[in-house]
Amino acid sequence: MRSRWSHSRLTKLLRCGEAYRRDEEEKELAPPTSGMVRGTVVHAIAAEGHERQIKGKAKRPDDPKSMVLRESLPDEEEAADLAASRFDWEQKQSGIVAPGEEEPEKVVIGRDKDSSIRMSRHLVTTVAPYVDPIAVEAKLVVEPQDANIRISGILDLITNEPPLVPGGPPRRGVRDYKTSRKAPSEGEADTSGQLSMYALLDTLQTGKIADVFALDFVVEDGRLLRPPYKVSLESTRTQEDIDVMIERLNNAIEGAAAGVFLANGVGTWQCSPRWCQWWTTCKFVSKARVKT
C-alpha cells in the first residue's frame, strides 16, 4: 500500500528535516513568525482576487477579458480591509511571534501587519489585473509511478500565459506568490524545489509539463523608502527535473522512516528567525548567531 503524504509535509521534509521532526514527529506547538503570517495574508488576498476573476469570466464571457479581469478584483480599500482582518484572524488563531528582532515584538508584528496590507493593495491593483487565472488553490491527488507514495497537494495558481508571439499558441503557467524584504536572486525560480514539486503534481495530473513555472515576489524593502513592487522570476521544468524530484522524495521519505532527519535547511533563507519557528531553539544553530 502506498504511504499517504501531503505536498506541504513533503516540502517541509525536503526543506529541513529537523524542522519537520519538531513539527510533524514531536508535535511541538510553535506560533508562526510575523513574516510567515505576512506571506499567508498576501496569498489569501491573491486567492480571493483570482477567484473573483474566474467567476467574472464565467458571468461575462462576451465582455473584453482584460476589462473583466480588472473589474472583478477587490478595490484598494477592500483589499486593505481583507488583509487587516486576515492578519488579525491568524494572530487570534495561533498567535504570532517575532523572534530574533532587536525591536519590541509588538512593533515588529505591527510593522508586518502594515506591510501585509500595503502588499495586498499593490497585488490587487497592480499585479492581479494582468493575470488570467484558470484555477486557484487547485487540489490534486497523484501517485508517482516510481515512488511508493500518494501525494495530495494544492497548486496555488494556474494561469493562461501570453503567447510567445502574437497569434501564437496558448501557454499554461503554474505560479506562486512570495513576499520579501528584498529583491530575490535572479536564479531562484530555476533552483526552486517548490516549483519542481508543483511540476511533479501538475504533470501527473495533466499528462503534460506546463510551459511556465514562476515565483512572483511582492517586495517591500524599508531601506529604499519606496512602495511595494513586483519581481517575477519565470522558469521551466523538464522530465529530468521531475525524475530528480521523485528521487529526492524517495530519499527523504526513506530517511524519515529510519528516523534520520537532516538539518538541511541551514544556510538557506528559510533558516532564519523570520521564517522558522524553531530557529532560536534549534540545536543546529550556533548560540552566537541567536544572540546577533
C-alpha positions as CSV (number, residue, x, y, z in Angstrom):
1,M,0.0,0.0,0.0
2,R,1.2,3.5,-0.9
3,S,2.0,5.8,2.0
4,R,0.0,9.0,2.1
5,W,1.8,12.3,2.1
6,S,0.6,15.9,1.7
7,H,2.5,18.2,-0.5
8,S,3.1,20.6,2.4
9,R,4.6,17.8,4.6
10,L,6.9,16.7,1.8
11,T,8.0,20.2,1.1
12,K,8.7,20.7,4.8
13,L,10.7,17.5,5.0
14,L,12.8,18.4,1.9
15,R,13.4,21.9,3.2
16,C,14.7,20.9,6.6
17,G,14.5,17.5,8.3
18,E,14.9,19.0,11.8
19,A,12.1,21.5,11.4
20,Y,10.0,18.6,10.1
21,R,10.9,16.4,13.0
22,R,9.9,19.0,15.6
23,D,6.7,19.9,13.8
24,E,5.4,16.6,12.5
25,E,7.0,14.0,14.7
26,E,7.3,15.7,18.0
27,K,4.2,17.8,17.5
28,E,5.8,20.8,19.1
29,L,3.5,23.8,19.2
30,A,5.2,26.9,17.9
31,P,3.3,30.0,16.7
32,P,4.3,31.3,13.2
33,T,6.5,34.3,12.9
34,S,5.0,37.6,11.7
35,G,7.0,37.3,8.4
36,M,5.3,34.0,7.8
37,V,1.8,35.4,8.5
38,R,2.5,38.3,6.2
39,G,3.0,35.8,3.4
40,T,-0.1,33.9,4.4
41,V,-2.2,37.1,4.2
42,V,-0.9,38.1,0.8
43,H,-1.6,34.6,-0.5
44,A,-5.2,34.7,0.9
45,I,-5.9,38.1,-0.7
46,A,-4.5,37.0,-4.0
47,A,-6.6,33.8,-3.9
48,E,-9.7,35.9,-3.2
49,G,-9.0,38.2,-6.1
50,H,-8.3,35.5,-8.6
51,E,-11.4,33.5,-7.6
52,R,-13.4,36.6,-8.4
53,Q,-11.7,36.9,-11.8
54,I,-12.6,33.3,-12.7
55,K,-16.2,33.9,-11.7
56,G,-16.2,37.2,-13.6
57,K,-15.1,35.5,-16.8
58,A,-17.8,32.9,-16.5
59,K,-20.5,35.6,-15.9
60,R,-19.3,38.0,-18.6
61,P,-18.0,35.8,-21.5
62,D,-18.8,38.4,-24.1
63,D,-17.0,41.4,-22.5
64,P,-13.4,42.1,-23.2
65,K,-11.4,39.8,-21.0
66,S,-8.9,42.5,-19.9
67,M,-11.8,44.6,-18.6
68,V,-13.4,41.7,-16.8
69,L,-10.1,40.7,-15.1
70,R,-9.6,44.2,-13.9
71,E,-13.2,45.0,-12.7
72,S,-13.7,41.7,-10.9
73,L,-11.0,42.4,-8.3
74,P,-11.4,44.0,-4.9
75,D,-10.6,47.7,-4.9
76,E,-7.7,49.1,-2.9
77,E,-9.8,49.8,0.2
78,E,-11.4,46.4,0.3
79,A,-8.1,44.7,-0.2
80,A,-6.7,46.6,2.8
81,D,-9.7,45.6,4.9
82,L,-9.4,42.0,3.9
83,A,-5.7,41.9,4.6
84,A,-6.1,43.5,8.1
85,S,-8.9,41.1,9.0
86,R,-7.0,38.1,7.8
87,F,-3.9,39.1,9.8
88,D,-5.9,39.6,13.0
89,W,-7.6,36.2,12.4
90,E,-4.3,34.5,12.0
91,Q,-3.0,36.1,15.2
92,K,-6.1,35.1,17.1
93,Q,-5.9,31.5,15.8
94,S,-2.3,30.6,16.6
95,G,-0.5,33.7,18.0
96,I,2.4,35.4,16.3
97,V,6.0,35.8,17.3
98,A,8.8,37.9,16.1
99,P,12.0,36.1,17.3
100,G,15.5,37.4,16.7
101,E,14.4,41.1,16.3
102,E,16.1,43.9,18.1
103,E,12.9,45.9,18.4
104,P,10.0,45.1,20.7
105,E,7.9,42.2,19.4
106,K,4.7,44.3,19.3
107,V,6.4,46.8,17.0
108,V,7.7,44.1,14.6
109,I,4.3,42.4,14.4
110,G,2.5,45.7,13.8
111,R,5.0,46.6,11.0
112,D,4.5,43.3,9.3
113,K,0.7,43.7,9.5
114,D,1.0,47.1,7.9
115,S,3.3,45.6,5.3
116,S,0.9,42.8,4.5
117,I,-1.8,45.5,3.9
118,R,0.3,47.5,1.6
119,M,1.5,44.4,-0.3
120,S,-2.1,43.2,-0.7
121,R,-3.2,46.5,-2.0
122,H,-0.4,46.5,-4.5
123,L,-1.2,43.0,-5.6
124,V,-4.9,43.6,-6.4
125,T,-4.3,46.9,-8.1
126,T,-1.1,46.4,-10.0
127,V,-0.3,42.7,-10.4
128,A,-3.6,40.8,-10.5
129,P,-5.3,42.8,-13.3
130,Y,-2.8,41.3,-15.7
131,V,-3.2,37.7,-14.5
132,D,-5.6,35.4,-16.3
133,P,-6.3,32.6,-13.8
134,I,-7.5,29.1,-14.8
135,A,-7.7,27.7,-11.3
136,V,-6.9,28.9,-7.7
137,E,-5.7,26.5,-5.0
138,A,-6.4,23.5,-7.2
139,K,-6.5,20.3,-5.1
140,L,-4.7,17.3,-6.6
141,V,-4.1,13.7,-5.6
142,V,-1.3,11.9,-7.6
143,E,0.6,8.6,-7.4
144,P,4.1,8.9,-8.9
145,Q,5.0,5.8,-10.9
146,D,8.5,5.4,-9.4
147,A,7.6,6.2,-5.8
148,N,5.6,4.2,-3.3
149,I,3.6,7.2,-2.1
150,R,0.3,9.0,-2.8
151,I,0.6,12.8,-2.7
152,S,-2.2,15.2,-2.0
153,G,-1.4,18.8,-2.9
154,I,-2.6,22.2,-3.8
155,L,-1.3,24.3,-6.7
156,D,-1.7,28.0,-5.7
157,L,-2.4,29.4,-9.1
158,I,-2.7,28.0,-12.7
159,T,-2.8,30.6,-15.4
160,N,-3.3,31.3,-19.1
161,E,0.1,32.8,-20.2
162,P,0.5,35.2,-23.1
163,P,1.8,33.5,-26.3
164,L,5.4,33.9,-27.1
165,V,4.5,35.7,-30.4
166,P,1.3,37.5,-31.4
167,G,-1.2,34.9,-32.5
168,G,0.9,32.1,-31.2
169,P,-0.4,29.0,-29.3
170,P,-1.7,29.5,-25.7
171,R,0.6,28.6,-22.9
172,R,-0.1,27.3,-19.4
173,G,1.5,28.6,-16.3
174,V,1.9,27.4,-12.7
175,R,2.7,30.4,-10.4
176,D,3.2,31.1,-6.7
177,Y,3.3,34.4,-4.8
178,K,6.1,35.2,-2.4
179,T,6.7,38.2,-0.1
180,S,10.1,39.5,0.7
181,R,12.0,42.4,2.3
182,K,14.5,42.5,-0.6
183,A,14.7,41.6,-4.2
184,P,15.2,37.8,-4.8
185,S,18.2,36.4,-6.5
186,E,17.9,36.1,-10.3
187,G,18.1,32.3,-10.5
188,E,15.7,31.5,-7.6
189,A,13.0,30.1,-9.8
190,D,15.4,27.8,-11.6
191,T,16.6,26.2,-8.4
192,S,13.2,26.2,-6.5
193,G,12.3,22.8,-5.1
194,Q,8.8,24.1,-4.6
195,L,8.3,24.7,-8.3
196,S,9.8,21.3,-9.1
197,M,7.2,19.8,-6.7
198,Y,4.5,21.7,-8.5
199,A,5.8,20.4,-11.8
200,L,5.5,16.8,-10.5
201,L,2.0,17.3,-9.2
202,D,0.7,19.2,-12.2
203,T,2.3,16.9,-14.8
204,L,1.0,13.7,-13.2
205,Q,-2.5,15.3,-13.2
206,T,-2.5,16.6,-16.7
207,G,0.0,14.4,-18.6
208,K,1.9,17.4,-19.9
209,I,4.5,19.7,-18.4
210,A,3.3,23.3,-18.1
211,D,5.0,26.0,-20.2
212,V,5.9,28.4,-17.4
213,F,6.7,27.9,-13.7
214,A,7.1,31.2,-11.8
215,L,7.7,32.8,-8.5
216,D,6.0,36.2,-8.3
217,F,7.6,38.2,-5.5
218,V,5.9,41.2,-3.8
219,V,8.8,43.1,-2.4
220,E,8.8,45.9,0.2
221,D,12.3,47.0,1.2
222,G,12.0,49.5,4.0
223,R,15.6,50.7,3.4
224,L,14.6,52.0,-0.1
225,L,11.6,54.2,1.1
226,R,9.5,53.0,-1.8
227,P,6.1,51.3,-2.0
228,P,5.9,47.5,-2.7
229,Y,6.9,46.3,-6.1
230,K,6.7,43.1,-8.1
231,V,9.6,40.9,-9.3
232,S,8.6,37.9,-11.5
233,L,11.0,35.1,-11.9
234,E,9.9,32.6,-14.6
235,S,11.4,29.3,-15.3
236,T,10.7,25.9,-17.0
237,R,10.8,22.3,-15.9
238,T,11.7,19.1,-17.8
239,Q,11.0,15.5,-17.3
240,E,14.5,15.1,-15.8
241,D,13.7,17.8,-13.2
242,I,10.6,15.8,-12.3
243,D,12.5,12.5,-12.1
244,V,15.1,14.1,-9.9
245,M,12.4,15.4,-7.6
246,I,11.0,11.8,-7.3
247,E,14.4,10.6,-6.3
248,R,14.7,13.3,-3.7
249,L,11.3,12.4,-2.3
250,N,12.2,8.7,-2.1
251,N,15.4,9.6,-0.3
252,A,13.8,11.9,2.2
253,I,11.0,9.5,3.0
254,E,13.3,6.6,3.5
255,G,15.4,8.7,5.9
256,A,12.2,9.8,7.8
257,A,11.2,6.1,8.0
258,A,14.6,5.3,9.5
259,G,14.3,8.2,12.0
260,V,17.0,10.3,10.2
261,F,16.1,14.0,9.9
262,L,18.9,16.1,8.4
263,A,19.0,19.8,9.3
264,N,19.5,20.6,5.6
265,G,17.9,24.0,5.8
266,V,21.0,25.6,7.4
267,G,22.4,28.4,5.3
268,T,19.2,29.0,3.3
269,W,16.8,31.9,3.7
270,Q,14.3,29.7,5.5
271,C,16.9,29.1,8.2
272,S,16.4,32.4,9.9
273,P,14.4,33.9,12.8
274,R,11.8,35.4,10.5
275,W,11.0,32.2,8.7
276,C,11.5,29.3,11.2
277,Q,9.6,29.0,14.4
278,W,12.3,26.8,15.9
279,W,15.4,28.9,14.9
280,T,16.1,30.3,18.3
281,T,16.0,26.9,20.0
282,C,17.5,24.8,17.2
283,K,20.5,22.7,18.2
284,F,21.9,23.1,14.7
285,V,22.1,26.9,15.0
286,S,25.0,28.3,16.9
287,K,24.1,30.3,20.0
288,A,26.4,33.1,18.8
289,R,24.1,33.6,15.8
290,V,21.0,33.5,18.0
291,K,22.3,36.5,20.0
292,T,23.1,38.6,17.0
